[in-house]
Each structure stands twice: as C-alpha cells, then as structure tokens.
Amino acid sequence: LSQAKPARIKVIRSPPPFLPPIRLGESLSFWSGAEFVEIMDQRLLTTEGGPAVSTASKGRIYYIDWMRVVAIYLVVVYHVVQGLTWVNFYKNVPGMLRFVESFRASALQIGMPMFFHISGRGQAVSPSMGLKKTFLRRAKRLLLPFVISYVLLIPPWQYIDEEYDWQQPGSMHMKENPIGWLVGYWTTSEFLLKFDMAWLWFLPALYLITVFSTPLFLLAEQYNSSRKDVQRRYCVVAFALWGSLAVCLLLCGFSPNFAFFSLLGPLSAVVVSHVVPLPIPATAAVAGNALSEPRTSALEMWLAYQIYTLIQVASNIGLVLSFEYAQIDPPRADGAHNPRAAIPFFVLCLSFYIHGYFGQRWEEGSAVVQGQLSSWWLMLHKLLLAFVMLLIVMTSTPLGDVETGHYIYPIYSASYEGGAGFGAVYVLGTWAYIGVFTALFRAYCDEIGSPALYKHATGSTMVVYIFHWVFVKIFAFWWLNPTLWRYSWIVRNAWVALAVTLLALVVSVALSLSIYWLLLKTTSLAELFGMEGSRIGTRAGTV
C-alpha cells in the first residue's frame, strides 16, 4: 500500500464497517491505473471516494447459478419417476410404490420452492430496472418461450397418453394417426378445450410472480433515493397489485386469515427495508448505479434479515393453517381437481421468491457480521439455528401420501386427516431445506470451476427444462412399456428398477442437451427458447 499512488488508490488505514481485518496470507492485488483495491479472499470492493460494497468475482455470484442448475435436474428426476409411474413400471417391485410416493412428496417439499427462492436471489444481484423494462424483459425471457413451447410440445405430449393403446402399447399402435390428431388439435376448438400447461406452468407463474414482486423491490430500493415522486408511484402500483390479490383470494373462497397471511410476509419486507435500507448489490456497484449507498451498518442488515425471515416463515405457517383442501378441492367423480388448489402453491412460491430477493441483499451485511464478530452470542445463535434447522428437517419428512391424491405443494392442509400440524411442519421443513442448501452451495460452489462446464451447464437449463418431459414420456410410453410388453418381462427387482430409472434420466437429459446444441447453431431460435444466458459474462439470475 505504501508504494501505491495516493491519488489513484484509496489507502485504508482503519477498515470501514464492511471491511474485515486483513490477515496474513491473504491475497491482495493492486492496479495502479484503477481506482480500487480488491481483497480477493473476502471479495470486497472499495472505490475511491465511496463506501465499500460486497462482490463476488466482480459481480458474479456463482453459487446461485450452480443452485439453479442442480434444481433443474432435480425437477427432471422428479418427472422421470412420475413418467415411469404412469406406465405402472414400479407396481410389481415390492415396496417400490411406497418409496416412490415418499420420494415425490419429499421432492415437492424441496424442488420448486427452492427454484423460486433461487430466482429471487438471481434478481437481487441483477441491475435494477424500471417496471416497464422489467416486465418486457421477463416477457421475452419467460412468456415467449412458454407460448412457443406450448404450441409445439404440449399437443404431442398430450397425444402420447390420450391415444395410447394399453392393449398393444407402442408408437406404431396408437388409436389415432398422429398427423390427423395434431392437425385437428391445432385447427379446431380442441386447442382451447384441452388447454393444459403441464410442466410449462413454471414459466407464466414466474412471470406473474415477477409482476407482483417487482413493485415491492423497486419501492424498497427507492428508500435510498431522494425522489419522492418515484416512491409514491411504486407505492401506488404495489398497493393496487397486492390489494387486488387480496380481493381475488377472498372472491375465490379463501378466508380473510388466508389473505392476511398471504400479504403479511412480503409487505413486512418492505416495512423493514424502510427502517434498514437495502444495500446496493455488487453488480450494480460495479456497473454504476444512480442510487446512493445507504449508511446502514452490517449489524443492522443482519438483524433485518433475521426479523424478516421470522415474519415470513410465521406467515407461511399461518397460511397453511388457514385453508382446507377439503373445501377448495373436494373429491370429484372424474378425478379432476379444482383450479383453486394451485392458489396456495402460487402464494407460497411468491413468498419464497421475495424472501430470496431481500435475503440476498441483506446477507451482504449478514456475511460481514458472521465473518467479523466472534461474540459468544453470535456463536450461540449459529449453533441453535443449526440445531433447529436439522431438527425441523428430521421431523418434517412427509408420510408418503398426499391429502387429496393431487401432488401439489403443500401436500397437506388444515383438513388433513392426520392433523393440521402436518401441513405447518411440511412448509417449515421447506424453509429449513432452503437455509441448509443455500449455506451449502455458498460455502462449496461459489466459484466458476471449469469455464466450459459453467457456460453450458448454466446456459442449457432453460432448454433442458422445456424439452425433458417430452423425451421422458417418449421413453416411458414408446420404448420401455412396449419392450416389457413384447417380451412379457416383469420387473420385480429394485436394483433393476433403479437402473432403468437412471437410464431414463440419462436419455432424456442427453436428448434435451442435443436440442440445446442445435439451438446454439442458430442465435435467433436460441433466443426464442430463452437461451439468453448461454455465454460467460452474462449477469447472474437471468431466470
């Protein structure tokens, strides 16, 4: 530091609140032509004349990208098991059906809630944009791939099982010619009558969640701004959206308590952010941001994160105890389900997304507190939190069944025959898993690793998600089931069943990645399927 040019590099004599003490052995790198000093070990950036902000490799936070990749492939595994279940592959394996039910119930507890939480964290590290830009960008990223994929993939996906001949299974023995069936589907009212988003529901759901959450994010960020007119504008938009959500919930037959708990968690984040403003994300600090950095201590952000998390978790528990599947989704003779059954899932996923955003922003201060302080009460807090989270994980394991036969999150409600508490503990377990996996990936996966692997693993997630279910269904209905029927084979060994399941996973992923490879050759088609982040250097959190 003594050899650096004082006019170019800020000399740090007493570390600011965000900067932990420098220890012997830390790697320091200096550039005489740049106005910053980067502490590589702590990943902290201090600019000349400005406050310190946290960053990871100059704006990239790799563990979020890797969490998204793992979450996508967990979804693929779930659909592989579901597809093989549809062709009764596991029915003759002793104990396998019970195991599959337990797996699907546990996967629902972790998979999609985790994915929405990751998406919220991704938006937290993205450059802030206005409402119009955010909505348009997300529409291109989410709605356009949904529309194209729905038209191209949903009809053949539905055709496979609707026209399947169970007496003589196989692709060449369908009840109706595929060309005539698909033409009729696309050119008649069948296109509307058979509307089914299937696995593609995630894309419009994430867009709708973005619509509801973005005004809250922008309102919280504007607490750092002196432009009161902008604050009022976002406040009006947020009030209109969330007020309409509460009214819709009441009109759909949900109780006032359900509507209250639906709004309590997200709105509490905005209230807390008014007291403890959000720090500017590292990516925005590197790229430049018009907002002024709030004078908020790391301890205040740590407390804000803890308080908001407690309120959000408590509101989710209250929400699950405030509705009954027996009321909103009673059994029907045709086995169909009421669309209202998906509303609690949507509201809970909205809360996971919003918590991911605010948690990622406040954790910038939280990480400093936990890395800098060695107080007895902080260590006691860490130990108690670890103990409670592991205890919740052990006690929240599903019973291997679902309340209504409908595999939808949460699988239990207040009307579950085993007691209303099962639904509350089930959701509480989701929060414990989110905390455990986030800490795990932050500790072990916050690096790029292989640049080529990173590029294609993160860039192919959208394509794998969109195409995998079609290949899973083709494998199960047109290859596996006909092969077993043709040779009169009956699978009774669990190891054989596991090997076939892994084979279905490998085949569906390989075929999906082949689609990704073909799309890489044509940029225009790649953009239609949401492959915006298929190259290194794009920001984290594009989904």
Backbone hydrogen bonds, N-H to C=O, Kabsch-Sander energy under -0.5 kcal/mol:
donor,donor_aa,acceptor,acceptor_aa,energy
4,A,1,L,-1.1
8,R,5,K,-1.4
9,I,5,K,-2.6
11,V,9,I,-0.5
12,I,10,K,-0.5
13,R,11,V,-0.8
19,L,16,P,-1.5
26,E,23,R,-1.6
28,L,26,E,-0.6
29,S,38,E,-1.2
31,W,36,F,-0.6
34,A,31,W,-1.2
36,F,34,A,-0.6
37,V,46,T,-1.2
38,E,29,S,-1.1
39,I,37,V,-0.6
39,I,44,L,-1.7
40,M,27,S,-1.2
40,M,38,E,-0.9
41,D,27,S,-0.6
43,R,39,I,-1.7
44,L,39,I,-1.1
45,L,53,V,-2.3
46,T,37,V,-1.0
47,T,51,P,-0.5
48,E,35,E,-1.5
50,G,47,T,-1.9
53,V,45,L,-2.1
55,T,43,R,-2.4
60,R,56,A,-1.1
60,R,57,S,-0.7
62,Y,60,R,-0.6
64,I,61,I,-0.9
65,D,61,I,-0.9
66,W,62,Y,-2.5
67,M,63,Y,-2.1
68,R,64,I,-1.9
69,V,65,D,-1.9
70,V,66,W,-2.3
71,A,67,M,-2.5
72,I,68,R,-2.2
73,Y,69,V,-1.8
74,L,70,V,-1.7
75,V,71,A,-1.8
76,V,72,I,-1.8
77,V,73,Y,-2.1
78,Y,74,L,-2.1
79,H,75,V,-2.1
80,V,76,V,-2.2
81,V,77,V,-2.3
82,Q,78,Y,-2.3
83,G,79,H,-2.9
84,L,80,V,-2.3
85,T,81,V,-1.8
86,W,82,Q,-1.8
87,V,83,G,-0.8
88,N,85,T,-1.9
89,F,84,L,-2.3
91,K,88,N,-0.6
93,V,90,Y,-1.4
96,M,93,V,-2.3
97,L,93,V,-0.6
99,F,95,G,-1.7
100,V,96,M,-2.8
101,E,97,L,-2.3
102,S,98,R,-2.1
103,F,99,F,-2.6
104,R,100,V,-2.7
105,A,101,E,-2.2
106,S,102,S,-2.3
107,A,103,F,-2.9
108,L,104,R,-2.1
109,Q,105,A,-1.1
110,I,106,S,-1.0
110,I,107,A,-0.6
111,G,107,A,-3.2
114,M,110,I,-2.1
115,F,111,G,-2.0
116,F,112,M,-2.5
117,H,113,P,-2.1
118,I,114,M,-2.5
119,S,115,F,-2.2
120,G,116,F,-2.0
121,R,117,H,-2.0
122,G,118,I,-2.5
123,Q,119,S,-2.0
124,A,120,G,-1.5
125,V,121,R,-1.2
126,S,123,Q,-1.1
134,T,130,G,-2.3
135,F,131,L,-2.8
136,L,132,K,-2.4
137,R,133,K,-2.6
138,R,134,T,-2.6
139,A,135,F,-2.0
140,K,136,L,-2.0
141,R,137,R,-1.9
142,L,138,R,-2.8
143,L,138,R,-0.7
144,L,139,A,-2.3
146,F,142,L,-1.5
147,V,143,L,-2.7
148,I,144,L,-2.2
149,S,145,P,-2.6
150,Y,146,F,-2.7
151,V,147,V,-2.1
152,L,148,I,-2.1
153,L,149,S,-2.9
154,I,149,S,-0.9
154,I,150,Y,-0.9
157,W,153,L,-2.1
158,Q,154,I,-2.7
159,Y,155,P,-2.4
160,I,156,P,-1.7
161,D,157,W,-0.7
162,E,158,Q,-2.2
163,E,159,Y,-2.1
164,Y,161,D,-0.7
166,W,164,Y,-0.9
168,Q,165,D,-0.7
173,H,170,G,-1.2
175,K,163,E,-2.8
181,W,177,N,-2.3
182,L,178,P,-2.6
183,V,179,I,-2.5
184,G,180,G,-2.2
185,Y,181,W,-2.0
186,W,182,L,-2.5
187,T,183,V,-1.8
188,T,184,G,-0.9
191,F,185,Y,-0.5
191,F,188,T,-1.5
192,L,189,S,-1.3
193,L,189,S,-2.7
194,K,190,E,-2.4
195,F,192,L,-1.4
200,L,197,M,-2.1
201,W,198,A,-1.1
202,F,199,W,-0.9
203,L,200,L,-1.4
205,A,201,W,-2.2
206,L,202,F,-2.6
207,Y,203,L,-1.8
208,L,204,P,-2.6
209,I,205,A,-2.4
210,T,206,L,-2.1
211,V,207,Y,-2.1
212,F,208,L,-1.9
213,S,209,I,-2.4
214,T,210,T,-2.5
217,F,213,S,-2.1
218,L,214,T,-2.9
219,L,215,P,-2.3
220,A,216,L,-2.3
221,E,217,F,-2.3
222,Q,218,L,-2.0
223,Y,220,A,-0.9
224,N,221,E,-1.9
225,S,222,Q,-1.6
228,K,226,S,-1.3
231,Q,227,R,-1.5
232,R,228,K,-2.4
233,R,229,D,-1.9
234,Y,230,V,-2.3
235,C,231,Q,-2.2
236,V,232,R,-2.3
237,V,233,R,-2.1
238,A,234,Y,-2.7
239,F,235,C,-2.4
240,A,236,V,-2.4
241,L,237,V,-2.5
242,W,238,A,-2.6
243,G,239,F,-2.0
244,S,240,A,-2.1
245,L,241,L,-1.9
246,A,242,W,-2.0
247,V,243,G,-2.1
248,C,244,S,-2.5
249,L,245,L,-2.2
250,L,246,A,-1.9
251,L,247,V,-2.5
252,C,248,C,-1.7
253,G,250,L,-1.4
254,F,249,L,-2.1
255,S,322,S,-0.5
259,A,255,S,-1.9
260,F,256,P,-2.5
261,F,257,N,-2.6
262,S,258,F,-1.8
263,L,259,A,-1.3
264,L,260,F,-1.9
265,G,261,F,-0.9
267,L,263,L,-2.1
268,S,264,L,-1.8
269,A,265,G,-1.3
270,V,266,P,-1.1
271,V,267,L,-1.9
272,V,268,S,-2.7
273,S,269,A,-2.2
274,H,270,V,-1.1
274,H,271,V,-0.6
275,V,271,V,-1.0
275,V,272,V,-0.5
276,V,272,V,-3.3
285,A,281,P,-2.1
286,V,282,A,-2.2
287,A,283,T,-2.2
288,G,284,A,-2.1
292,S,224,N,-0.8
296,T,294,P,-1.9
301,M,297,S,-1.7
302,W,298,A,-2.2
303,L,299,L,-2.5
304,A,300,E,-2.5
305,Y,301,M,-2.3
306,Q,302,W,-2.0
307,I,303,L,-2.7
308,Y,304,A,-2.6
309,T,305,Y,-2.1
310,L,306,Q,-2.1
311,I,307,I,-2.1
312,Q,308,Y,-2.7
313,V,309,T,-2.6
314,A,310,L,-2.3
315,S,311,I,-2.3
316,N,312,Q,-1.9
317,I,313,V,-2.1
318,G,314,A,-2.4
319,L,315,S,-2.1
320,V,316,N,-2.1
321,L,317,I,-1.8
322,S,319,L,-1.5
323,F,320,V,-0.8
327,Q,324,E,-1.1
328,I,324,E,-2.2
329,D,325,Y,-2.7
335,G,332,R,-1.3
341,A,338,N,-2.1
342,A,339,P,-1.7
343,I,340,R,-1.5
346,F,342,A,-2.2
347,V,343,I,-2.5
348,L,344,P,-2.4
349,C,345,F,-2.5
350,L,346,F,-2.2
351,S,347,V,-1.7
352,F,348,L,-2.2
353,Y,349,C,-2.3
354,I,350,L,-2.3
355,H,351,S,-2.4
356,G,352,F,-2.0
357,Y,353,Y,-1.8
358,F,354,I,-2.4
359,G,355,H,-2.7
360,Q,356,G,-1.9
361,R,357,Y,-1.7
362,W,358,F,-2.7
363,E,359,G,-2.0
364,E,361,R,-1.0
365,G,362,W,-1.3
366,S,362,W,-1.8
367,A,363,E,-3.1
368,V,364,E,-0.6
369,V,365,G,-2.2
370,Q,366,S,-2.4
371,G,367,A,-1.4
372,Q,368,V,-1.7
373,L,369,V,-2.4
379,M,375,S,-1.8
380,L,376,W,-2.3
381,H,377,W,-2.1
382,K,378,L,-2.3
383,L,379,M,-2.4
384,L,380,L,-2.6
385,L,381,H,-2.5
386,A,382,K,-2.5
387,F,383,L,-2.5
388,V,384,L,-2.8
389,M,385,L,-2.6
390,L,386,A,-2.2
391,L,387,F,-2.1
392,I,388,V,-2.5
393,V,389,M,-2.3
394,M,390,L,-2.0
395,T,391,L,-2.0
396,S,392,I,-1.8
397,T,394,M,-0.5
403,E,411,I,-2.1
407,Y,405,G,-0.7
408,I,406,H,-1.9
414,A,320,V,-0.6
414,A,323,F,-2.2
416,Y,413,S,-1.5
419,G,416,Y,-1.9
422,F,419,G,-1.2
423,G,420,A,-0.7
424,A,420,A,-1.2
425,V,421,G,-2.6
426,Y,422,F,-2.1
427,V,423,G,-2.0
428,L,424,A,-2.2
429,G,425,V,-2.2
430,T,426,Y,-1.2
431,W,427,V,-1.7
432,A,428,L,-1.8
433,Y,429,G,-2.6
434,I,430,T,-2.4
435,G,431,W,-2.2
436,V,432,A,-2.5
437,F,433,Y,-2.9
438,T,434,I,-2.1
439,A,435,G,-1.9
440,L,436,V,-2.2
441,F,437,F,-2.6
442,R,438,T,-2.3
443,A,439,A,-1.8
444,Y,440,L,-2.0
445,C,441,F,-2.5
447,E,445,C,-1.2
454,Y,450,S,-2.9
455,K,451,P,-2.5
456,H,452,A,-2.2
457,A,453,L,-2.7
458,T,454,Y,-2.1
459,G,455,K,-1.7
460,S,456,H,-1.4
461,T,458,T,-0.7
464,V,460,S,-2.8
465,Y,461,T,-2.4
466,I,462,M,-2.3
467,F,463,V,-2.4
468,H,464,V,-2.0
470,V,467,F,-0.6
471,F,467,F,-1.3
472,V,468,H,-2.3
473,K,469,W,-2.2
474,I,470,V,-2.2
475,F,471,F,-2.4
476,A,472,V,-2.4
477,F,473,K,-2.9
478,W,473,K,-0.5
478,W,474,I,-2.0
479,W,474,I,-0.6
479,W,475,F,-0.9
480,L,475,F,-3.3
481,N,476,A,-2.1
483,T,479,W,-1.9
484,L,480,L,-2.4
485,W,481,N,-2.3
486,R,482,P,-2.7
487,Y,483,T,-1.8
488,S,485,W,-0.6
489,W,484,L,-2.1
492,R,490,I,-0.6
497,A,493,N,-2.1
498,L,494,A,-2.3
499,A,495,W,-2.3
500,V,496,V,-2.5
501,T,497,A,-2.1
502,L,498,L,-2.4
503,L,499,A,-2.2
504,A,500,V,-2.5
505,L,501,T,-2.0
506,V,502,L,-2.6
507,V,503,L,-2.7
508,S,504,A,-2.3
509,V,505,L,-2.3
510,A,506,V,-2.7
511,L,507,V,-2.5
512,S,508,S,-1.8
513,L,509,V,-2.7
514,S,510,A,-1.7
515,I,511,L,-1.5
516,Y,512,S,-1.9
517,W,513,L,-2.4
518,L,514,S,-2.0
519,L,515,I,-2.4
520,L,516,Y,-1.7
521,K,517,W,-0.6
521,K,518,L,-1.0
522,T,519,L,-1.2
526,A,522,T,-2.2
527,E,523,T,-2.1
528,L,524,S,-1.0
529,F,525,L,-0.9
529,F,526,A,-0.8
530,G,527,E,-1.4
531,M,526,A,-2.2
532,E,530,G,-1.3
533,G,530,G,-0.5
534,S,531,M,-0.7
537,G,538,T,-0.5
538,T,535,R,-1.3
